[in-house]
Amino acid sequence: VVLIREQILAEIHPDRLVSQHELASAYLKNNQVEKAVTLLEQVLLKKLALADNHPDRLASQHELAMAYLANGHVEKAVYLIKQVVEIEEQTLAKDHPDRLSSQHELARAYNADGQVEEAASILEQVLQIREQTLAENHADRLASQQVLAGVYEADGQVEKAVSILEQVVQIQEQTLAEGHPDRLCSEHNLATYLWRLGRREAALQMLKHVVEVRKETLDDTQPKKDKF
């Protein structure tokens, strides 16, 4: 689709830009981060002709910031997503999903940049709203809880981190398969935090469980050898 539209549509045609944006998003989800960054930079350059509060321009800025963060360009990510948040705070309601998503990503970028207090402050606000508007097992609510737990841990507030992550793990144990990557990641992080708190037995038990499940999952995905 992208190749066809690049041949028949002008560079700034909305449909062509949408296809390129979607392709870049697919690259990012597939961990082809450099391809995502290159394509999103091209798309955003063409969208600069739009008003700074235009949803399409903001969406590409948001996506490019996420790609920068994934690629380790933290300062670029902070700069870009901060612009998006400032505009959306002026134009969107506090509980608008786009605004909350951008604030969530800004907090992640701040955390990666070592600005832990700023990250915690934003995430606390985001989580407060998401707890009021989303079910406890909603992916966005759980994502904010996971990131906030990580921020608390980085700030030395390990007990707070454990308290939040225990809630996340409890919900994921009810809603996700045992080998689901998100569940295993949460359990692994919780075990790490428990170890820091001196709860060694609980930490070791959980880590042992994670290792066993991951081993089983890897074994299941390996090609079976013929037996002679």
Salt bridges, closest charged atoms under 4 A:
GLU105 OE1 - ARG108 NH1 2.50
GLU153 OE2 - ARG196 NH1 2.63
GLU166 OE2 - ARG199 NH2 3.47
GLU178 OE2 - HIS209 NE2 3.85
GLU187 OE2 - ARG183 NE 3.25
GLU187 OE1 - HIS209 NE2 3.87
ASP219 OD2 - LYS215 NZ 3.18
